[in-house]
Amino acid sequence: MVNERAEKHLEKLFKHIPKSLFDELPLPINIVDENGIVVVMNQAFLNFYGAPDFKNALGRPLSEFDHTTRLPIVLKTGIPEVGIPHEFATGKMAIVDRIPIFDGDQVIGAAGMVVIEELKNHDHAKRIRESIIKSIRPDWEDNTDMQPTTGAKYHFDHIMTQSQLIKHFKDRARSFAATDLPVLITGESGVGKELFAQSIHHHSDRCHKPFVSINCAAIPETLLESELFGYEAGAFTGASRKGKLGKFELADQGTLFLDEIGDLPLSMQSKLLRVLQENQVERIGGSEVKSINVRIISATNRNLHEKIKTQEFRSDLYYRLNVLNLNIPALRERTEDIELLIEHFSSLFYQKTGIYRKFSDEVIRLLSRYPWPGNIRELENIVYRIIVIAENEIIGKELIPEEILQDILGGFAVSNDTVEITSGQPVNSLAEIIKRIEIKIIEDTLEICDNNKSKAAELLGIDRMTLYRKLRCKTGD
Ligand SMILES: Nc1ncnc2c1ncn2[C@@H]1O[C@H](COP(=O)(O)OP(=O)(O)OP(=O)(O)O)[C@@H](O)[C@H]1O
């Protein structure tokens, strides 16, 4: 279906593609104009989306029909988003591309495409996708994982590590994948719990069935029940006329990932427990009970033992979820992975944008001292943040964000690993140990500040004379 208003956009973008082709094209695609109004929506898209009403979106703002769409954002930024996992308003997950359409340097529209598995066997559609992406990014190479229909994008090869401990956890998780038992993954925020959950699903017999995830902390308590169990038409005021499938039904035969399970309100805990015990769900407002076959993987960064003690988490639910367990260590407990991950994220950035940057050894050494409270997610963000502002190919320490540098310095006082107090000289007293630690901190700060003593003194919150005095103590002057 091609709206008349689309003509001028399509002329520009698809010079070589006859417009009549859109409807036969097995590549789900929709195109919006500069105002976010839908100008193209092909049959493959409607089939994929599975909501027949969606064809009414033609000529209307896409966001009215699907609040999850990011095409309006791409219209604003003009930055293509290629091979990105996306959850549609229907709860369906897929890998999508969002490509801005330019007229000169002005964005005049954006195309959204869904990378369905069937494309693997359809050279023509694959080529069209490629030419659309290359129209905006000529050096792009396709390495998108075309397994979107399951909703899980990652598998064990995506878990980069040099740490023996993580390698051991990967082996353990592989053996968990061979079973159908519930797995509870614990660990601080950003350590890769979801990556492990998706990998287990991918490695299991359920890999061709859906992987559905729900973040129990992000959804308001009042909506959680309908999100999990669905509702019948007209079940409550404001409910959709057609009713809604819950995550359990969507995940039937596959895996349901209950993220942030430690934040699940108590009232929902008992309902969840009942479903897990009976393997049956009943939609809100419904009378029919439906049997479901779902493997549960849950994750939390909370201490569930503490929550059980304070009666915020039901122990019977805990035992049901925690049959198999993985406790993923924080990044600061596996600093040997930092360099590898920096290289990994730099190379991902290069693949996506063609921009190549190398982190100097000094920067890697400094970043390895940072405690990474947000773990790998924080490291990933910092790597991208630094690369985006870097003008030269080699990244030097001046690009490390100030707050990270401050933290590295603050960390010296508490971290034994960064201060060598047993370097061959006998230590006689606490005062001497403190003196050596102080000197080590001052030396490291000077290194960070390019030997600028005023700056180092300022960072350490001491005056310059004190800094000189302390350094003189070292040399015994
Ligand atoms: N070992 C790894 N190798 C490569 N990327 C990783 C690794 N571990 C985590 N990541 C990346 O770090 C980010 C955070 O991972 P993930 O979402 O799995 O963490 P999480 O523990 O589930 O976080 P949260 O508790 O906040 O939900 C993701 O972009 C993920 O791809």
The ligand as an ORCA input file, in Angstrom:
! r2SCAN-3c Opt
* xyz 0 1
  N      30.399    -10.611     28.757
  C      29.830     -9.685     27.963
  N      30.302     -9.491     26.726
  C      29.769     -8.550     25.934
  N      28.743     -7.747     26.282
  C      28.234     -7.907     27.506
  C      28.729     -8.894     28.401
  N      28.007     -8.839     29.543
  C      27.101     -7.854     29.377
  N      27.228     -7.299     28.149
  C      26.439     -6.164     27.628
  O      26.236     -5.280     28.723
  C      24.920     -4.746     28.714
  C      24.197     -5.104     30.012
  O      23.948     -6.512     30.023
  P      22.570     -7.121     30.563
  O      21.396     -6.278     30.154
  O      22.530     -8.552     30.197
  O      22.807     -6.920     32.124
  P      21.819     -7.222     33.344
  O      22.640     -7.828     34.410
  O      20.648     -8.017     32.848
  O      21.374     -5.758     33.755
  P      20.090     -5.305     34.666
  O      20.236     -5.958     35.994
  O      20.240     -3.827     34.765
  O      18.883     -5.743     33.908
  C      24.254     -5.304     27.471
  O      24.399     -4.383     26.420
  C      25.041     -6.564     27.180
  O      24.990     -6.895     25.824
*
